[in-house]
Amino acid sequence: MIKRAVVLTALSFFLILIGSTAWAEGRQHSLGVDLVRPIDEDQYGGMVGVSYQVSLESHSAFVGTLARRSGYTVFEGLYKVYIDSYFDGPFAAGGLVTGRYDGESELGLIGALGYELSIDQNIVLSGSVECTWGSMDHPSTSHRNPIFRPSLSLIFAF
C-alpha cells in the first residue's frame, strides 16, 4: 500500500508539472490554505491542509493538496473544471486521494462541487463540498461509507 501511495503522489506531481508547461499561454499558479480542516474535529481531529494549483487554460486546472496531522497524512490530486472562468464562478473537480490513516495506506476517489470568488487580483475565496469514497473508514461511523466534507480555502494567486 505504501508503494501505491508513493506512485500516485509522484504521478500527481508529474501531471501538475506537465500541465504547467503543456500549453504556450501563460500559467497562473496559486497556493491555498484550507480554513475548515484545522478546526473541524470530524476531519480526523483537525488537519492542516495546503494546496498548490496550476492553470491549464482559462477553464481548467490541476490541484495538489497535502493535509497533515500527527498520525494522518492525506494527498489529493484533482483535475478542476470551471463553468464560467478561472477563479470566478462555479467549478467541478475529480481525482484521487491517498493517505495514511491509523497506520494503514488508503486509496480513494474524490469529487467536489464548489464556487470561487476573486476578492482581489491575487486573492481568491474558494468553497466546496467534497465527497471521498474508497478504502478509508469514515471518521464518524468507522465503516467504508462515502465521506462528505466542507472546504473553505483562502488562495493566493501569482
C-alpha positions in Angstrom: 0.0 0.0 0.0 2.8 2.4 0.8 4.3 1.9 -2.7 0.9 2.6 -4.3 0.7 5.9 -2.3 4.2 6.9 -3.4 3.5 6.1 -7.0 0.1 8.0 -7.0 1.7 11.0 -5.3 4.6 11.0 -7.9 2.1 10.7 -10.7 0.0 13.6 -9.5 3.1 15.9 -9.2 4.2 14.7 -12.7 0.8 15.6 -14.1 0.9 19.1 -12.4 4.4 19.7 -13.9 3.3 18.5 -17.4 0.2 20.6 -17.2 2.1 23.7 -16.3 4.3 23.5 -19.4 1.9 21.8 -21.9 0.4 25.0 -23.4 2.1 28.1 -24.7 -0.2 30.6 -22.9 0.8 32.0 -19.5 0.2 29.8 -16.5 -1.3 31.0 -13.2 0.0 29.4 -10.1 -1.6 29.6 -6.7 -1.1 28.4 -3.1 -4.1 27.9 -0.8 -4.9 27.1 2.8 -8.0 25.2 3.9 -9.6 27.2 6.7 -12.1 24.4 7.7 -9.8 21.4 8.1 -7.8 22.7 11.2 -11.0 23.4 13.2 -13.3 20.6 12.1 -12.8 17.7 14.5 -14.7 15.4 12.2 -11.9 15.6 9.7 -9.6 13.2 11.6 -9.2 15.6 14.6 -8.3 18.7 12.6 -5.7 18.7 9.9 -3.6 21.5 8.3 -4.2 21.5 4.6 -2.1 23.3 1.9 -2.8 23.2 -1.8 -0.9 24.1 -5.0 -2.9 24.8 -8.2 -1.7 25.5 -11.7 -4.0 26.6 -14.5 -4.1 24.6 -17.8 -6.2 27.0 -19.8 -8.9 29.6 -19.0 -11.3 26.9 -17.8 -9.3 24.2 -16.0 -6.5 23.4 -13.6 -4.6 20.7 -11.7 -4.7 20.9 -7.9 -2.5 19.0 -5.4 -3.4 19.2 -1.7 -1.4 17.9 1.2 -3.1 17.7 4.7 -1.3 16.5 7.8 -1.8 15.9 11.5 0.2 13.6 13.7 -0.7 10.0 12.6 -2.6 11.1 9.5 -1.4 12.3 6.1 -3.6 12.9 3.1 -2.7 13.8 -0.5 -5.4 14.8 -3.0 -4.7 15.2 -6.8 -7.6 16.8 -8.6 -8.5 18.0 -12.1 -10.7 21.1 -11.8 -13.0 22.4 -14.5 -14.5 25.9 -14.2 -18.0 26.5 -15.6 -17.5 30.3 -16.1 -13.9 31.4 -15.9 -10.8 30.7 -13.9 -11.2 31.8 -10.2 -14.6 33.3 -10.8 -17.7 31.2 -10.6 -18.8 27.5 -10.1 -16.4 24.6 -10.7 -16.4 20.8 -10.6 -13.4 18.7 -9.7 -12.4 15.0 -9.6 -9.4 12.9 -8.8 -7.6 10.6 -6.5 -7.0 10.7 -2.7 -4.4 8.7 -0.9 -3.1 8.8 2.6 -2.1 7.1 5.8 -4.8 6.7 8.3 -4.3 4.8 11.6 -1.0 3.3 10.2 -2.6 2.0 7.0 -2.3 3.3 3.5 -5.6 4.1 1.9 -6.8 4.9 -1.6 -9.9 6.6 -2.9 -11.7 8.7 -5.4 -12.7 12.3 -4.7 -15.2 14.6 -6.3 -16.1 18.2 -5.5 -18.6 20.9 -6.5 -17.9 24.5 -5.5 -17.7 28.2 -6.2 -14.7 30.6 -6.3 -14.8 34.3 -5.9 -11.9 36.7 -6.8 -11.7 39.2 -3.9 -8.6 40.9 -5.3 -6.3 40.4 -8.2 -4.2 37.9 -6.2 -6.7 36.7 -3.5 -9.4 34.2 -4.1 -12.0 32.7 -1.7 -13.0 29.1 -2.7 -15.7 27.0 -1.1 -16.8 23.5 -2.0 -18.4 20.2 -0.8 -16.2 17.2 -1.4 -17.1 13.5 -1.5 -14.4 10.9 -0.9 -15.0 7.2 -1.4 -12.5 4.4 -1.2 -10.8 2.1 1.2 -10.7 4.5 4.1 -13.1 4.3 7.1 -15.5 7.1 7.7 -14.2 9.1 10.8 -17.6 9.1 12.5 -19.1 5.7 11.5 -15.9 3.6 11.2 -17.4 2.0 8.1 -16.4 2.4 4.4 -19.1 4.9 3.7 -18.6 8.0 1.5 -17.1 10.9 3.4 -18.7 14.3 2.7 -16.7 17.4 3.9 -16.9 21.1 3.5 -14.0 23.1 2.3 -13.3 26.8 2.5 -9.9 28.0 1.2 -8.1 31.2 1.0 -6.0 31.2 -2.2 -3.0 33.5 -3.1 -2.6 33.5 -6.9 0.7 34.6 -8.6 
